[in-house]
Amino acid sequence: METLQKETVAELLELMNRVNYFETLKPNNDSFAATLKISSYAELQVMISALLKGSITLLQTETSGKAFPDAMVLVEMALQLLPNDEMELLDVVRRVGLNS
């Protein structure tokens, strides 16, 4: 029986390596990263806004203990999507524009 289990595990590992499963998450130090395809900063802003609005709605209509953890996940996603470097660039562009 143990030999059959080892053969099954070996077949599963071979299949996983051959078919390129597990492509969504990429190793990133002690965690993983996933790619999110967005066509523009305007679309990114809409996505972040939708995540925050969904969180607000969940928190306003909380009827069970599940709403708060769900809202926290959405807020964490929104925070990760914020384009911080680009915001710094906008501050520099604004300063340059004001000095002209």
KOLGU-4560 file (N, C-alpha, C; in nm, 3 decimals, padded with zeros to 5 digits):
<recs>
<n_xx: 00.082 n_yy: -00.120 n_zz: 00.000 ca_xx: 00.000 ca_yy: 00.000 ca_zz: 00.000 c_xx: 00.086 c_yy: 00.126 c_zz: 00.000 mol: A seq: 1 type: MET>
<n_xx: 00.195 n_yy: 00.124 n_zz: 00.079 ca_xx: 00.283 ca_yy: 00.241 ca_zz: 00.088 c_xx: 00.350 c_yy: 00.269 c_zz: -00.047 mol: A seq: 2 type: GLU>
<n_xx: 00.385 n_yy: 00.164 n_zz: -00.121 ca_xx: 00.445 ca_yy: 00.181 ca_zz: -00.253 c_xx: 00.348 c_yy: 00.249 c_zz: -00.348 mol: A seq: 3 type: THR>
<n_xx: 00.222 n_yy: 00.212 n_zz: -00.343 ca_xx: 00.120 ca_yy: 00.274 ca_zz: -00.426 c_xx: 00.106 c_yy: 00.422 c_zz: -00.394 mol: A seq: 4 type: LEU>
<n_xx: 00.111 n_yy: 00.457 n_zz: -00.266 ca_xx: 00.102 ca_yy: 00.598 ca_zz: -00.226 c_xx: 00.222 c_yy: 00.676 c_zz: -00.278 mol: A seq: 5 type: GLN>
<n_xx: 00.342 n_yy: 00.619 n_zz: -00.270 ca_xx: 00.462 ca_yy: 00.686 ca_zz: -00.319 c_xx: 00.455 c_yy: 00.706 c_zz: -00.470 mol: A seq: 6 type: LYS>
<n_xx: 00.404 n_yy: 00.607 n_zz: -00.542 ca_xx: 00.388 ca_yy: 00.619 ca_zz: -00.687 c_xx: 00.287 c_yy: 00.728 c_zz: -00.721 mol: A seq: 7 type: GLU>
<n_xx: 00.179 n_yy: 00.735 n_zz: -00.646 ca_xx: 00.076 ca_yy: 00.837 ca_zz: -00.668 c_xx: 00.133 c_yy: 00.976 c_zz: -00.643 mol: A seq: 8 type: THR>
<n_xx: 00.209 n_yy: 00.992 n_zz: -00.537 ca_xx: 00.272 ca_yy: 01.121 ca_zz: -00.507 c_xx: 00.371 c_yy: 01.158 c_zz: -00.617 mol: A seq: 9 type: VAL>
<n_xx: 00.450 n_yy: 01.061 n_zz: -00.661 ca_xx: 00.547 ca_yy: 01.087 ca_zz: -00.768 c_xx: 00.477 c_yy: 01.130 c_zz: -00.896 mol: A seq: 10 type: ALA>
<n_xx: 00.367 n_yy: 01.065 n_zz: -00.931 ca_xx: 00.290 ca_yy: 01.102 ca_zz: -01.050 c_xx: 00.233 c_yy: 01.243 c_zz: -01.037 mol: A seq: 11 type: GLU>
<n_xx: 00.182 n_yy: 01.275 n_zz: -00.919 ca_xx: 00.128 ca_yy: 01.409 ca_zz: -00.895 c_xx: 00.237 c_yy: 01.515 c_zz: -00.910 mol: A seq: 12 type: LEU>
<n_xx: 00.354 n_yy: 01.491 n_zz: -00.851 ca_xx: 00.464 ca_yy: 01.587 ca_zz: -00.863 c_xx: 00.509 c_yy: 01.603 c_zz: -01.007 mol: A seq: 13 type: LEU>
<n_xx: 00.515 n_yy: 01.493 n_zz: -01.082 ca_xx: 00.553 ca_yy: 01.500 ca_zz: -01.223 c_xx: 00.451 c_yy: 01.582 c_zz: -01.301 mol: A seq: 14 type: GLU>
<n_xx: 00.323 n_yy: 01.560 n_zz: -01.277 ca_xx: 00.218 ca_yy: 01.635 ca_zz: -01.345 c_xx: 00.228 c_yy: 01.784 c_zz: -01.313 mol: A seq: 15 type: LEU>
<n_xx: 00.251 n_yy: 01.817 n_zz: -01.186 ca_xx: 00.261 ca_yy: 01.958 ca_zz: -01.145 c_xx: 00.378 c_yy: 02.027 c_zz: -01.215 mol: A seq: 16 type: MET>
<n_xx: 00.489 n_yy: 01.958 n_zz: -01.229 ca_xx: 00.607 ca_yy: 02.017 ca_zz: -01.294 c_xx: 00.591 c_yy: 02.027 c_zz: -01.445 mol: A seq: 17 type: ASN>
<n_xx: 00.518 n_yy: 01.936 n_zz: -01.504 ca_xx: 00.504 ca_yy: 01.931 ca_zz: -01.649 c_xx: 00.401 c_yy: 02.032 c_zz: -01.700 mol: A seq: 18 type: ARG>
<n_xx: 00.295 n_yy: 02.060 n_zz: -01.626 ca_xx: 00.184 ca_yy: 02.138 ca_zz: -01.676 c_xx: 00.188 c_yy: 02.284 c_zz: -01.632 mol: A seq: 19 type: VAL>
<n_xx: 00.288 n_yy: 02.327 n_zz: -01.560 ca_xx: 00.301 ca_yy: 02.466 ca_zz: -01.516 c_xx: 00.186 c_yy: 02.513 c_zz: -01.429 mol: A seq: 20 type: ASN>
<n_xx: 00.147 n_yy: 02.432 n_zz: -01.335 ca_xx: 00.052 ca_yy: 02.477 ca_zz: -01.235 c_xx: 00.124 c_yy: 02.573 c_zz: -01.140 mol: A seq: 21 type: TYR>
<n_xx: 00.051 n_yy: 02.639 n_zz: -01.055 ca_xx: 00.107 ca_yy: 02.728 ca_zz: -00.954 c_xx: 00.186 c_yy: 02.843 c_zz: -01.017 mol: A seq: 22 type: PHE>
<n_xx: 00.131 n_yy: 02.906 n_zz: -01.119 ca_xx: 00.196 ca_yy: 03.017 ca_zz: -01.186 c_xx: 00.150 c_yy: 03.153 c_zz: -01.134 mol: A seq: 23 type: GLU>
<n_xx: 00.040 n_yy: 03.159 n_zz: -01.061 ca_xx: -00.016 ca_yy: 03.287 ca_zz: -01.017 c_xx: 00.070 c_yy: 03.354 c_zz: -00.911 mol: A seq: 24 type: THR>
<n_xx: 00.115 n_yy: 03.279 n_zz: -00.812 ca_xx: 00.195 ca_yy: 03.336 ca_zz: -00.705 c_xx: 00.343 c_yy: 03.317 c_zz: -00.735 mol: A seq: 25 type: LEU>
<n_xx: 00.419 n_yy: 03.426 n_zz: -00.725 ca_xx: 00.564 ca_yy: 03.422 ca_zz: -00.745 c_xx: 00.633 c_yy: 03.445 c_zz: -00.611 mol: A seq: 26 type: LYS>
<n_xx: 00.735 n_yy: 03.365 n_zz: -00.577 ca_xx: 00.806 ca_yy: 03.386 ca_zz: -00.451 c_xx: 00.864 c_yy: 03.527 c_zz: -00.443 mol: A seq: 27 type: PRO>
<n_xx: 00.850 n_yy: 03.589 n_zz: -00.327 ca_xx: 00.900 ca_yy: 03.725 ca_zz: -00.305 c_xx: 00.948 c_yy: 03.734 c_zz: -00.160 mol: A seq: 28 type: ASN>
<n_xx: 01.075 n_yy: 03.704 n_zz: -00.137 ca_xx: 01.133 ca_yy: 03.697 ca_zz: -00.003 c_xx: 01.057 c_yy: 03.596 c_zz: 00.082 mol: A seq: 29 type: ASN>
<n_xx: 00.992 n_yy: 03.638 n_zz: 00.189 ca_xx: 00.922 ca_yy: 03.545 ca_zz: 00.277 c_xx: 00.772 c_yy: 03.538 c_zz: 00.249 mol: A seq: 30 type: ASP>
<n_xx: 00.729 n_yy: 03.590 n_zz: 00.135 ca_xx: 00.587 ca_yy: 03.586 ca_zz: 00.098 c_xx: 00.578 c_yy: 03.560 c_zz: -00.053 mol: A seq: 31 type: SER>
<n_xx: 00.463 n_yy: 03.589 n_zz: -00.110 ca_xx: 00.442 ca_yy: 03.571 ca_zz: -00.253 c_xx: 00.391 c_yy: 03.701 c_zz: -00.313 mol: A seq: 32 type: PHE>
<n_xx: 00.407 n_yy: 03.716 n_zz: -00.444 ca_xx: 00.353 ca_yy: 03.830 ca_zz: -00.516 c_xx: 00.268 c_yy: 03.778 c_zz: -00.631 mol: A seq: 33 type: ALA>
<n_xx: 00.163 n_yy: 03.851 n_zz: -00.662 ca_xx: 00.076 ca_yy: 03.816 ca_zz: -00.775 c_xx: 00.066 c_yy: 03.937 c_zz: -00.867 mol: A seq: 34 type: ALA>
<n_xx: 00.060 n_yy: 03.913 n_zz: -00.996 ca_xx: 00.051 ca_yy: 04.021 ca_zz: -01.093 c_xx: -00.095 c_yy: 04.057 c_zz: -01.115 mol: A seq: 35 type: THR>
<n_xx: -00.121 n_yy: 04.186 n_zz: -01.117 ca_xx: -00.254 ca_yy: 04.238 ca_zz: -01.143 c_xx: -00.244 c_yy: 04.325 c_zz: -01.267 mol: A seq: 36 type: LEU>
<n_xx: -00.314 n_yy: 04.290 n_zz: -01.373 ca_xx: -00.304 ca_yy: 04.364 ca_zz: -01.498 c_xx: -00.405 c_yy: 04.478 c_zz: -01.498 mol: A seq: 37 type: LYS>
<n_xx: -00.354 n_yy: 04.599 n_zz: -01.515 ca_xx: -00.436 ca_yy: 04.720 ca_zz: -01.514 c_xx: -00.397 c_yy: 04.803 c_zz: -01.635 mol: A seq: 38 type: ILE>
<n_xx: -00.494 n_yy: 04.862 n_zz: -01.702 ca_xx: -00.465 ca_yy: 04.933 ca_zz: -01.826 c_xx: -00.422 c_yy: 05.078 c_zz: -01.806 mol: A seq: 39 type: SER>
<n_xx: -00.452 n_yy: 05.137 n_zz: -01.689 ca_xx: -00.417 ca_yy: 05.278 ca_zz: -01.669 c_xx: -00.426 c_yy: 05.314 c_zz: -01.522 mol: A seq: 40 type: SER>
<n_xx: -00.373 n_yy: 05.432 n_zz: -01.489 ca_xx: -00.387 ca_yy: 05.480 ca_zz: -01.351 c_xx: -00.532 c_yy: 05.511 c_zz: -01.319 mol: A seq: 41 type: TYR>
<n_xx: -00.609 n_yy: 05.551 n_zz: -01.418 ca_xx: -00.752 ca_yy: 05.576 ca_zz: -01.396 c_xx: -00.822 c_yy: 05.446 c_zz: -01.354 mol: A seq: 42 type: ALA>
<n_xx: -00.788 n_yy: 05.336 n_zz: -01.420 ca_xx: -00.848 ca_yy: 05.208 ca_zz: -01.382 c_xx: -00.803 c_yy: 05.167 c_zz: -01.243 mol: A seq: 43 type: GLU>
<n_xx: -00.676 n_yy: 05.191 n_zz: -01.210 ca_xx: -00.626 ca_yy: 05.161 ca_zz: -01.076 c_xx: -00.703 c_yy: 05.241 c_zz: -00.972 mol: A seq: 44 type: LEU>
<n_xx: -00.728 n_yy: 05.367 n_zz: -00.999 ca_xx: -00.804 ca_yy: 05.452 ca_zz: -00.907 c_xx: -00.945 c_yy: 05.399 c_zz: -00.888 mol: A seq: 45 type: GLN>
<n_xx: -01.008 n_yy: 05.354 n_zz: -00.995 ca_xx: -01.143 ca_yy: 05.298 ca_zz: -00.986 c_xx: -01.142 c_yy: 05.170 c_zz: -00.901 mol: A seq: 46 type: VAL>
<n_xx: -01.041 n_yy: 05.088 n_zz: -00.918 ca_xx: -01.032 ca_yy: 04.964 ca_zz: -00.841 c_xx: -01.013 c_yy: 04.993 c_zz: -00.692 mol: A seq: 47 type: MET>
<n_xx: -00.923 n_yy: 05.086 n_zz: -00.660 ca_xx: -00.900 ca_yy: 05.121 ca_zz: -00.520 c_xx: -01.026 c_yy: 05.180 c_zz: -00.459 mol: A seq: 48 type: ILE>
<n_xx: -01.091 n_yy: 05.267 n_zz: -00.534 ca_xx: -01.214 ca_yy: 05.329 ca_zz: -00.486 c_xx: -01.322 c_yy: 05.223 c_zz: -00.460 mol: A seq: 49 type: SER>
<n_xx: -01.334 n_yy: 05.126 n_zz: -00.550 ca_xx: -01.434 ca_yy: 05.020 ca_zz: -00.533 c_xx: -01.403 c_yy: 04.935 c_zz: -00.410 mol: A seq: 50 type: ALA>
<n_xx: -01.277 n_yy: 04.906 n_zz: -00.387 ca_xx: -01.239 ca_yy: 04.829 ca_zz: -00.268 c_xx: -01.275 c_yy: 04.905 c_zz: -00.141 mol: A seq: 51 type: LEU>
<n_xx: -01.246 n_yy: 05.034 n_zz: -00.138 ca_xx: -01.276 ca_yy: 05.114 ca_zz: -00.019 c_xx: -01.426 c_yy: 05.131 c_zz: 00.001 mol: A seq: 52 type: LEU>
<n_xx: -01.500 n_yy: 05.153 n_zz: -00.108 ca_xx: -01.646 ca_yy: 05.165 ca_zz: -00.096 c_xx: -01.708 c_yy: 05.034 c_zz: -00.049 mol: A seq: 53 type: LYS>
<n_xx: -01.658 n_yy: 04.923 n_zz: -00.101 ca_xx: -01.707 ca_yy: 04.792 ca_zz: -00.056 c_xx: -01.680 c_yy: 04.771 c_zz: 00.092 mol: A seq: 54 type: GLY>
<n_xx: -01.564 n_yy: 04.816 n_zz: 00.138 ca_xx: -01.530 ca_yy: 04.804 ca_zz: 00.280 c_xx: -01.624 c_yy: 04.888 c_zz: 00.365 mol: A seq: 55 type: SER>
<n_xx: -01.650 n_yy: 05.010 n_zz: 00.320 ca_xx: -01.741 ca_yy: 05.099 ca_zz: 00.393 c_xx: -01.880 c_yy: 05.037 c_zz: 00.402 mol: A seq: 56 type: ILE>
<n_xx: -01.927 n_yy: 04.983 n_zz: 00.291 ca_xx: -02.060 ca_yy: 04.920 ca_zz: 00.289 c_xx: -02.064 c_yy: 04.802 c_zz: 00.385 mol: A seq: 57 type: THR>
<n_xx: -01.960 n_yy: 04.719 n_zz: 00.383 ca_xx: -01.955 ca_yy: 04.604 ca_zz: 00.475 c_xx: -01.960 c_yy: 04.649 c_zz: 00.620 mol: A seq: 58 type: LEU>
<n_xx: -01.885 n_yy: 04.754 n_zz: 00.651 ca_xx: -01.881 ca_yy: 04.801 ca_zz: 00.789 c_xx: -02.011 c_yy: 04.868 c_zz: 00.831 mol: A seq: 59 type: LEU>
<n_xx: -02.078 n_yy: 04.936 n_zz: 00.739 ca_xx: -02.204 ca_yy: 05.003 ca_zz: 00.771 c_xx: -02.318 c_yy: 04.904 c_zz: 00.791 mol: A seq: 60 type: GLN>
<n_xx: -02.315 n_yy: 04.795 n_zz: 00.717 ca_xx: -02.426 ca_yy: 04.698 ca_zz: 00.721 c_xx: -02.388 c_yy: 04.572 c_zz: 00.798 mol: A seq: 61 type: THR>
<n_xx: -02.290 n_yy: 04.582 n_zz: 00.884 ca_xx: -02.244 ca_yy: 04.464 ca_zz: 00.957 c_xx: -02.357 c_yy: 04.405 c_zz: 01.040 mol: A seq: 62 type: GLU>
<n_xx: -02.391 n_yy: 04.280 n_zz: 01.009 ca_xx: -02.493 ca_yy: 04.208 ca_zz: 01.086 c_xx: -02.436 c_yy: 04.082 c_zz: 01.147 mol: A seq: 63 type: THR>
<n_xx: -02.314 n_yy: 04.048 n_zz: 01.109 ca_xx: -02.250 ca_yy: 03.929 ca_zz: 01.165 c_xx: -02.105 c_yy: 03.964 c_zz: 01.195 mol: A seq: 64 type: SER>
<n_xx: -02.036 n_yy: 03.875 n_zz: 01.259 ca_xx: -01.897 ca_yy: 03.898 ca_zz: 01.292 c_xx: -01.804 c_yy: 03.886 c_zz: 01.173 mol: A seq: 65 type: GLY>
<n_xx: -01.856 n_yy: 03.842 n_zz: 01.057 ca_xx: -01.773 ca_yy: 03.820 ca_zz: 00.939 c_xx: -01.743 c_yy: 03.948 c_zz: 00.864 mol: A seq: 66 type: LYS>
<n_xx: -01.824 n_yy: 04.049 n_zz: 00.875 ca_xx: -01.807 ca_yy: 04.171 ca_zz: 00.795 c_xx: -01.675 c_yy: 04.240 c_zz: 00.823 mol: A seq: 67 type: ALA>
<n_xx: -01.635 n_yy: 04.248 n_zz: 00.949 ca_xx: -01.512 ca_yy: 04.321 ca_zz: 00.982 c_xx: -01.388 c_yy: 04.256 c_zz: 00.920 mol: A seq: 68 type: PHE>
<n_xx: -01.369 n_yy: 04.124 n_zz: 00.931 ca_xx: -01.251 ca_yy: 04.064 ca_zz: 00.864 c_xx: -01.253 c_yy: 04.082 c_zz: 00.713 mol: A seq: 69 type: PRO>
<n_xx: -01.372 n_yy: 04.071 n_zz: 00.651 ca_xx: -01.381 ca_yy: 04.091 ca_zz: 00.506 c_xx: -01.343 c_yy: 04.233 c_zz: 00.469 mol: A seq: 70 type: ASP>
<n_xx: -01.390 n_yy: 04.330 n_zz: 00.545 ca_xx: -01.357 ca_yy: 04.470 ca_zz: 00.519 c_xx: -01.207 c_yy: 04.493 c_zz: 00.537 mol: A seq: 71 type: ALA>
<n_xx: -01.148 n_yy: 04.431 n_zz: 00.636 ca_xx: -01.004 ca_yy: 04.446 ca_zz: 00.659 c_xx: -00.924 c_yy: 04.394 c_zz: 00.540 mol: A seq: 72 type: MET>
<n_xx: -00.965 n_yy: 04.283 n_zz: 00.483 ca_xx: -00.895 ca_yy: 04.228 ca_zz: 00.367 c_xx: -00.904 c_yy: 04.325 c_zz: 00.250 mol: A seq: 73 type: VAL>
<n_xx: -01.022 n_yy: 04.382 n_zz: 00.228 ca_xx: -01.039 ca_yy: 04.478 ca_zz: 00.119 c_xx: -00.955 c_yy: 04.603 c_zz: 00.140 mol: A seq: 74 type: LEU>
<n_xx: -00.949 n_yy: 04.653 n_zz: 00.262 ca_xx: -00.869 ca_yy: 04.773 ca_zz: 00.291 c_xx: -00.721 c_yy: 04.742 c_zz: 00.272 mol: A seq: 75 type: VAL>
<n_xx: -00.676 n_yy: 04.626 n_zz: 00.315 ca_xx: -00.536 ca_yy: 04.588 ca_zz: 00.295 c_xx: -00.502 c_yy: 04.581 c_zz: 00.147 mol: A seq: 76 type: GLU>
<n_xx: -00.594 n_yy: 04.528 n_zz: 00.066 ca_xx: -00.571 ca_yy: 04.523 ca_zz: -00.079 c_xx: -00.561 c_yy: 04.664 c_zz: -00.136 mol: A seq: 77 type: MET>
<n_xx: -00.649 n_yy: 04.751 n_zz: -00.094 ca_xx: -00.647 ca_yy: 04.889 ca_zz: -00.143 c_xx: -00.515 c_yy: 04.957 c_zz: -00.107 mol: A seq: 78 type: ALA>
<n_xx: -00.467 n_yy: 04.935 n_zz: 00.014 ca_xx: -00.341 ca_yy: 04.994 ca_zz: 00.056 c_xx: -00.225 c_yy: 04.946 c_zz: -00.030 mol: A seq: 79 type: LEU>
<n_xx: -00.225 n_yy: 04.818 n_zz: -00.064 ca_xx: -00.118 ca_yy: 04.763 ca_zz: -00.148 c_xx: -00.124 c_yy: 04.817 c_zz: -00.290 mol: A seq: 80 type: GLN>
<n_xx: -00.242 n_yy: 04.854 n_zz: -00.336 ca_xx: -00.258 ca_yy: 04.905 ca_zz: -00.472 c_xx: -00.225 c_yy: 05.053 c_zz: -00.487 mol: A seq: 81 type: LEU>
<n_xx: -00.221 n_yy: 05.126 n_zz: -00.377 ca_xx: -00.193 ca_yy: 05.269 ca_zz: -00.386 c_xx: -00.057 c_yy: 05.293 c_zz: -00.451 mol: A seq: 82 type: LEU>
<n_xx: -00.053 n_yy: 05.378 n_zz: -00.553 ca_xx: 00.074 ca_yy: 05.404 ca_zz: -00.625 c_xx: 00.158 c_yy: 05.509 c_zz: -00.552 mol: A seq: 83 type: PRO>
<n_xx: 00.225 n_yy: 05.471 n_zz: -00.445 ca_xx: 00.298 ca_yy: 05.564 ca_zz: -00.360 c_xx: 00.409 c_yy: 05.639 c_zz: -00.434 mol: A seq: 84 type: ASN>
<n_xx: 00.490 n_yy: 05.570 n_zz: -00.513 ca_xx: 00.598 ca_yy: 05.636 ca_zz: -00.586 c_xx: 00.543 c_yy: 05.740 c_zz: -00.683 mol: A seq: 85 type: ASP>
<n_xx: 00.435 n_yy: 05.707 n_zz: -00.749 ca_xx: 00.376 ca_yy: 05.799 ca_zz: -00.844 c_xx: 00.320 c_yy: 05.923 c_zz: -00.774 mol: A seq: 86 type: GLU>
<n_xx: 00.270 n_yy: 05.904 n_zz: -00.652 ca_xx: 00.220 ca_yy: 06.019 ca_zz: -00.576 c_xx: 00.333 c_yy: 06.115 c_zz: -00.542 mol: A seq: 87 type: MET>
<n_xx: 00.451 n_yy: 06.061 n_zz: -00.509 ca_xx: 00.567 ca_yy: 06.146 ca_zz: -00.484 c_xx: 00.604 c_yy: 06.224 c_zz: -00.610 mol: A seq: 88 type: GLU>
<n_xx: 00.597 n_yy: 06.159 n_zz: -00.724 ca_xx: 00.625 ca_yy: 06.227 ca_zz: -00.851 c_xx: 00.526 c_yy: 06.340 c_zz: -00.875 mol: A seq: 89 type: LEU>
<n_xx: 00.400 n_yy: 06.318 n_zz: -00.845 ca_xx: 00.300 ca_yy: 06.423 ca_zz: -00.862 c_xx: 00.331 c_yy: 06.544 c_zz: -00.774 mol: A seq: 90 type: LEU>
<n_xx: 00.381 n_yy: 06.521 n_zz: -00.653 ca_xx: 00.421 ca_yy: 06.632 ca_zz: -00.567 c_xx: 00.535 c_yy: 06.712 c_zz: -00.630 mol: A seq: 91 type: ASP>
<n_xx: 00.633 n_yy: 06.641 n_zz: -00.687 ca_xx: 00.744 ca_yy: 06.710 ca_zz: -00.753 c_xx: 00.694 c_yy: 06.789 c_zz: -00.873 mol: A seq: 92 type: VAL>
<n_xx: 00.609 n_yy: 06.730 n_zz: -00.955 ca_xx: 00.554 ca_yy: 06.798 ca_zz: -01.072 c_xx: 00.475 c_yy: 06.922 c_zz: -01.029 mol: A seq: 93 type: VAL>
<n_xx: 00.400 n_yy: 06.910 n_zz: -00.923 ca_xx: 00.322 ca_yy: 07.024 ca_zz: -00.873 c_xx: 00.414 c_yy: 07.138 c_zz: -00.829 mol: A seq: 94 type: ARG>
<n_xx: 00.521 n_yy: 07.103 n_zz: -00.755 ca_xx: 00.616 ca_yy: 07.206 ca_zz: -00.710 c_xx: 00.682 c_yy: 07.276 c_zz: -00.829 mol: A seq: 95 type: ARG>
<n_xx: 00.722 n_yy: 07.198 n_zz: -00.928 ca_xx: 00.783 ca_yy: 07.255 ca_zz: -01.048 c_xx: 00.684 c_yy: 07.347 c_zz: -01.118 mol: A seq: 96 type: VAL>
<n_xx: 00.560 n_yy: 07.305 n_zz: -01.128 ca_xx: 00.456 ca_yy: 07.385 ca_zz: -01.192 c_xx: 00.429 c_yy: 07.515 c_zz: -01.118 mol: A seq: 97 type: GLY>
<n_xx: 00.433 n_yy: 07.511 n_zz: -00.987 ca_xx: 00.409 ca_yy: 07.632 ca_zz: -00.907 c_xx: 00.526 c_yy: 07.730 c_zz: -00.917 mol: A seq: 98 type: LEU>
<n_xx: 00.647 n_yy: 07.679 n_zz: -00.937 ca_xx: 00.765 ca_yy: 07.766 ca_zz: -00.946 c_xx: 00.781 c_yy: 07.826 c_zz: -01.085 mol: A seq: 99 type: ASN>
<n_xx: 00.705 n_yy: 07.781 n_zz: -01.182 ca_xx: 00.719 ca_yy: 07.834 ca_zz: -01.319 c_xx: 00.650 c_yy: 07.966 c_zz: -01.337 mol: A seq: 100 type: SER>
</recs>
